[in-house]
């Protein structure tokens, strides 16, 4: 028996036979680079058009197949996005052919490298992992230039565990009707589209295992624990029995949580907590209904166009927001304006200066105020949709009444330009120390506020959260951050202004219960975390949670807060929230 440890990317348990697929050599198509004459430009452009046409046909066929399976709704949207990306790549390639007088192979390779290089410079993990999609589309187009047949996993036998350096998103879509039960890889993160597709299909994925294709023998029996990130090679009978027990327990918990999702999110003493979802793309909306959430508490609009070379105009945005509002069928949607700057700069802004990409350069609202045409188009699109739907505007990185009042004036101007009657509610993100010190003047102007714990933690503690992962200090559990949240809640209550916490920590069950104790009554979280948070909150007494929160505010370190939560939540919950004592919720299913 041999143990390998990696990062859990898609949860679940699976056992099967290792199929080692080191397809890097097969994927890599070597094509000749050469300079061309001006007379050859049209011929080379025709070649990229031909490769684009073949790629589009492949993607369309795969999208049609995926559209017929409800579990593959995300995959169908992904394939559609890949088709659009292929068109943008082809257009950029043709420009480079004409400008540099190089053949299509050289231009395509240069464009893909440039796009990937831009993403690799980002500090944001979610955006960095879009690199995988660009590489996927680029390899598809390169393959079609060379006339190479695509790889396929569909013929693998039942019980196959793919062991590979990296599984690309479009390849993951082909796993739907295959015999693949798990994926073990060297590369790929939890925000990658491969991971998203795998989670939709219920396939466990573990990544981050160096040289995995040389460490796992093909044909070996594997146990894949997608919760802990552990792969067992050649298990003995005792290990297999223990694995089966943990697998059955996990399946029971999943069934229990899913059953409870339809129940109201109310504490033991009758306090209602609103659970909303964070989304970054339209195809994520299905998860709002799937997890019985009350709407969208944070739509991160910058993710829509983060890879785009063309500025998003009014018409395109109005259609996207309108389609999303229609899909929500009356549920509210809080649309955060583009949070650009720092590590989030799309190609259409063409800003390469490293200082501009600093997390302390213009960010959020201040960046938008410096790009008025971009902001005005977005505000007009939101105002237009707000005439027939419950959509609200949220401005990121507000630092005081000066920038916030300018933004409100821009909203009012959009209302006048469109000659409409209804102005949507306008809110401010509280995520900087400046906003905390200007809280009353912001609340005087705001219809609502949202606490962004991700950035608030980073800026309050002067620590890059992406580079400080694993350290004790850079966490929303820090007492200073908890005191900031408490201050926002208390001030909002004085101004009769609603407040929502929408950072990633809102999706952690223990922290969500602590937020309830701090007076928070609205949480916006990753939709997949809704079931666990609902389960936890339904077992908490808010009065005892408030007592626990007061004690947490007196702690001196995040570790003290964690220890307090571990011991204290069992006292303020009717049932201790843990896998071992998770109650039978079958009565809630009737």
Secondary structure as GFF3:
##gff-version 3
##sequence-region A 1 590
A	DSSP	beta_strand	2	5	.	.	.	ID=ss1
A	DSSP	beta_strand	7	10	.	.	.	ID=ss2
A	DSSP	beta_strand	13	20	.	.	.	ID=ss3
A	DSSP	alpha_helix	24	27	.	.	.	ID=ss4
A	DSSP	three_ten_helix	38	40	.	.	.	ID=ss5
A	DSSP	alpha_helix	41	67	.	.	.	ID=ss6
A	DSSP	three_ten_helix	70	72	.	.	.	ID=ss7
A	DSSP	alpha_helix	73	100	.	.	.	ID=ss8
A	DSSP	alpha_helix	104	120	.	.	.	ID=ss9
A	DSSP	alpha_helix	125	128	.	.	.	ID=ss10
A	DSSP	alpha_helix	131	146	.	.	.	ID=ss11
A	DSSP	beta_strand	160	164	.	.	.	ID=ss12
A	DSSP	alpha_helix	169	173	.	.	.	ID=ss13
A	DSSP	beta_strand	180	185	.	.	.	ID=ss14
A	DSSP	alpha_helix	193	201	.	.	.	ID=ss15
A	DSSP	beta_strand	204	207	.	.	.	ID=ss16
A	DSSP	alpha_helix	212	215	.	.	.	ID=ss17
A	DSSP	beta_strand	221	225	.	.	.	ID=ss18
A	DSSP	beta_strand	230	233	.	.	.	ID=ss19
A	DSSP	alpha_helix	237	260	.	.	.	ID=ss20
A	DSSP	beta_strand	274	279	.	.	.	ID=ss21
A	DSSP	three_ten_helix	282	285	.	.	.	ID=ss22
A	DSSP	alpha_helix	286	290	.	.	.	ID=ss23
A	DSSP	beta_strand	295	300	.	.	.	ID=ss24
A	DSSP	three_ten_helix	301	304	.	.	.	ID=ss25
A	DSSP	alpha_helix	314	328	.	.	.	ID=ss26
A	DSSP	beta_strand	332	336	.	.	.	ID=ss27
A	DSSP	three_ten_helix	347	349	.	.	.	ID=ss28
A	DSSP	alpha_helix	364	369	.	.	.	ID=ss29
A	DSSP	alpha_helix	372	386	.	.	.	ID=ss30
A	DSSP	beta_strand	391	395	.	.	.	ID=ss31
A	DSSP	alpha_helix	401	418	.	.	.	ID=ss32
A	DSSP	beta_strand	426	430	.	.	.	ID=ss33
A	DSSP	alpha_helix	433	437	.	.	.	ID=ss34
A	DSSP	alpha_helix	439	445	.	.	.	ID=ss35
A	DSSP	beta_strand	448	451	.	.	.	ID=ss36
A	DSSP	alpha_helix	453	461	.	.	.	ID=ss37
A	DSSP	alpha_helix	479	494	.	.	.	ID=ss38
A	DSSP	beta_strand	498	501	.	.	.	ID=ss39
A	DSSP	three_ten_helix	504	507	.	.	.	ID=ss40
A	DSSP	alpha_helix	509	517	.	.	.	ID=ss41
A	DSSP	beta_strand	522	526	.	.	.	ID=ss42
A	DSSP	three_ten_helix	527	529	.	.	.	ID=ss43
A	DSSP	alpha_helix	530	537	.	.	.	ID=ss44
A	DSSP	alpha_helix	542	553	.	.	.	ID=ss45
A	DSSP	alpha_helix	558	572	.	.	.	ID=ss46
A	DSSP	three_ten_helix	579	581	.	.	.	ID=ss47
A	DSSP	three_ten_helix	586	589	.	.	.	ID=ss48
###
